[in-house]
């Protein structure tokens, strides 16, 4: 028993550092394993993590009252359960990050990556807030919100602003009910934490809603499995036969260069993964960078419906003819403007086509 008390005392003294370490390993563990799981299984895993986190935070609240000589059990709960909660939250955040970055579109996923960094720093900065449940409760609201944004489309089999607003209402309702439960079970222990928790959660709500309607939140659970620009595209026995130029090296950050001849038609091919029974529309938005205005200008919008269930993604394509030399991109979006991914490339006019390689998809 004496050894246990020493371990608990050490853990309490180093709580901030342990919180950061636990958060990092929770994030790393699921970052390495979630890519192996089916999305329907992940939905239940996320749900289980969320329920376990609510239980852990609730128990922390119950034992947070200061006593003269706390028992070993009370001290264990106060010290260890916040670490358990942070580990579970890190598991969920890492899983969400996989879907945010699966399409390899950094300009879409960077807000989420920055948020993870802020959460990690929060373990060092907000110690007193965490003791009063503010930090953990705010993280819990964010993960609840992220989970409902992920899970509700899987149940209704579609995406859109109404589904997002439904996710918002559900997450706010769940979190409000949890705060009410904390208040009913220990109003005095919540006095210094309730208003700051509501304030920080409201800030998270405003940021998330703003991010959605400005296109910074990708349309989870849609992911871009494959994409590319090709010189020819034909269909043969249920497959796409494509001819394109040699892929650039994986370490080269520059966009692919496409060598085209006068009057040639080029094709943008994509395979977008969606869950089974999931139906929505995908948009290919062709854009050209105008050097005179320093802005991207739209050169064509092609929309087509997709259906979920194919492991390799629902395949589709669009085409453009007689492209101008310069920088181009094809933004792959939902019908309401959320970005699934993009295909950047540059066009160079040549008198004859270079050697092409064949792909069958």
N, C-alpha and C positions, 0 to 999 in steps of 0.2 A: 504493500500500500504506500509505503514511503517513496519507493521508486516511481510509482504512478504519479504521486503528487509532484515529484521533481520534474518528471517529463511534462506534466501539465503546466507547471510554472515556466519551464523553458519555452514551451509552445506559446504561452501567453505573452512572454517577453518578445518573442520573435514573430508575433502574429502577422504583422504586415508583410514581412519577407516570405513567410510560409504561404500567405495568401497569393502572392505573385507567383511562387513556384508551383503551387497546386493549380492555379489558373492556367499556367503555361502547359503543364503536363496534361491537364484535361483537354486543352485545345489541341495539343499535338497528338494525343491518343486517338481521338475521333477523326482528326484530319487524315490519319493514316488508315483508318478502318472503315469510315463511312462510304468511301468510294466503292467498297466491295458489296454494299447492301442495296437491295431493291428499294425503290422510293416508297412503296406501300409499307414495307417493313420499317423504314426510317420514320415514317409518320407515327407509328406506334412507339418507336424508341424515343422520339422527341417528346411525345405525350407522357410517357413514363418518367422521363427525366424531369419534366415540368411539374408533375404531381409530387415527385420526391423532393424537388426543390421547395415547393410550397410547404410541405410537411416540415422540412428542415428549418426554414425561416420561422415558421409558427412555433416550433419547439424552442428556438433561440429566444423568441419573444417571451415565452412562458417562464423561462429560467433567468431572464435578464434582471430581475429584481435583486438589488444588493442585499446580502445577508452577512452577519458578522463572521460566521464560520461555515462557509458553503461546503456541502458534501462533495465527495469525489465525483459522484454522478452529475451533480449540478455543474461543477467546474468542467467536467468532460464535455457536457453538452454545450456550455458557453464557449469553450475553446475550439472544439472539433467540428461542431455542426456548421458554423460559418464557413469553415474550410470545405466541408462536404458540399454546401450550397454553391460555393464558388467553383468547385470542380464540376458539378452538374451543369451550372450555367456555361462554363467554358466548353463542355461537351456539346451543348446545344448551339452555341455561337460558332464553333468550328464546323458543325454540320451545315449551318446556314451559309457560312462563308464558302463552303464547297460549291453550293448552288449559285452563289453570287459571282464566283470566279470561274465557273465551269466553262463558260463561253470564251474565256481568256480576253475579256474586255475590261481592261483596267480603268478606263475612263468612266465605266458604269459602277464598278465595285469599290472604287477608292473610298467613298464615304464610310462603307462598312469596315474597311481595313483600318482607317483612321480611328473609328469608334473602338475597335479592339485594342488599339494602342492606348486610347484614353482610359479604357476599363483597366488595363494592366497598370497604368500609372495611378489610377484611383486606389488601388490596393495600398500604395505608399502614402498617398496624400490625404485620403479621407478616413483616417483611423477613427476619430471621434464620431464621425457621421455613421460609420459602419457599426460602431458599438450601439448606436441608437437606431439601428435598422434602416437608416436612410439609404445608405449605399446599396445594401443588399436588396432592399425593397424596390429601388429604382431599377437595378439590374433585372429583378424579377419581372417588373412591368415590361421592360424592353423585350425580354425573351418571350414573355407571354404574347406580346404584340407580334414579334417575328414569327412565332409558331402559328398563330391564327392566320397570318398572311400566307404562310406556307400550306396550312392544313385545309382551310375552307375551300380553296379551289379544287382540292382533291375530292371533296365531298359533293360539290355542286357541278363538277366537271366543266368548268369554264372560268374565264378571267374577265376583269373589267372593273370600272370605278365602283359599281354597286357592290361587287364582291369584296373589294377592298374596304369600302365603308362598312360592310357587314363584319369584316374582320376587326375593324376598329371598334365597333360597338360591342362585340363579344369580348375583346381583350379588356376594354374599359370596364365592362360589367363584372368580369371575373375579378379584376384587381380591386374594384370598389368593394365587392363583397368580401374579399380577403381583408382589406383594411378595416371594414366594419367588424369582422370577426376579431381582429387584433384589438380593436377598441373595446369590444364587449368583454374580452377576457383579461384585459389589463389596461384600463384607460389612463391610469397614472403613469405607467411605463411608456405610454405612447404620446404623452403630452408634449415632449420636446421634439418629437419626430414626425408627427402627423402632417403638420402644415408644410415643412420642408419636403417631405416625401411626395405630397400632392403637387407641390410646385415643380420639383424636378421631373416627376412623371408627366406633368402637363407640358413641360418643355420638350420631353421626348416625343410626346404625341404631336406637338406642333411641327417638330423637325421631320417626323416620319410622314405626316400628311403632306407637308410641303415637298418632301423628296419624291413622294409618289407622283404628285401632279406636275412636277417639273421633270419627270423621267429619270430620276437618279436611282430609283429602286427597280431592279430588273424584274421581269415577270415570272418569278418563281411559281410553279415548278418547271417552266419551259427552259430547255437548255439547248445550245447550239452544238450538235455533235460533230458535224463536218461542214466545211464551207470552202469555196474556191472559185476562181475565175478561169474560164476555159474558152478555147477557140471554137470547138464544136461540141454539140450535145445531141445524141439520138437515143431513142428507146428501143430496146431489143429484149423480148421475152421477159418483161417485167423488171429489167435492169436499165440503168442509165449508162450509156457508153460515152465517155468524155475524152477529149484530146486537149492537153494543155502543155504548158512549158514546164521545164524542170523546176521543182520546188527550191526556194532559197534555203540556205543553211538555217538550222533552228536557232543559232546564236545571233543571227543577223536581225537587228531591230527594224531595218528599213522595210517599207512595203514592197511587195512583189512588183517587178516591172513586167508589163505585158506589151509585147511587140506586135503591133497590128498593121494590116495593110489597108489601103484606101477602100472604104465601103464595107469593111468586114463587120459581121455581127459577132458579138462576144456574149458569153453566158455566165450568169452568177448562179452557182449551185449551192444549195443548203440542205442539211438534214437536221430538223428540229425535233428533239425528243419531247414527248408529252405522255402523261400517264394513260393507262387504259380507260376508255370511255370519255376521254377528254377531247373536247372540240373547241376550236377557236380559229381565227384567221391570222395569217402571217403576211407581212408587207415587206417587199424589197424596195427600198428607197435609194435610187441612184443619185449620187451627188458629185458635183465637179467643183474643185476649188478654183475660184476666180481670182487670179493674181491682181487684177486691177482694183477689185473691191475688198480683197483679203477676206472673203467669206465663201462658205459652202453654198452652192446653188443647186436646187433640185432639177434633175434632168429626166425624171420619170419615176412613177410609183406603180408597182404591180402588186396586187393582192390575190391571195388564194387560200382556201380553207385547208386545215390540217386535221387529222384524226390521230389520237394517241394509241399507244400499245406496241408500236414497232421498236424493238430494242435499239436499232441503229438510227432511229429518228425518222420522222415523216419527210420524204424527199420532195423537193420542189425547185423550180428555177425561174429565172426571168432573163430577158435579153435586151441588148441595146446595140444599135448600129451606128457605125461611123463616129467613133468616140474621138474627142479632141485630145491632143497631146497634153499631158499634165497630170495632176494628182486627182484621183478618184476614190470613192468609197461606196460600198453598198451597205446601207444600214438595214439590219434585219430586225423588224419591230412587230409588235402586236398592232391590232387595228386602232387602239387608242393611244399609240405612240410610245409605249414602253420598249426599250431597247433590249433585244435578246442577244445581239452580237453585231459585228460588222466585219466587212471584208475590205481592207485598205489596199490600194494598188496604184501604180502609176502607168500611164500609157505613153508609149513611144512609137511614132510612125516609122515603118520600115518598108522597103520596096518588095521584100519577100519574107514569108513566114520562117521562123527558126524551126529546127527539128522539134517535133511534138511527141509526147509520150501518151500512151493509151491507159485509161483507167475505167474499170467497170464497177459500178456502185449499185 
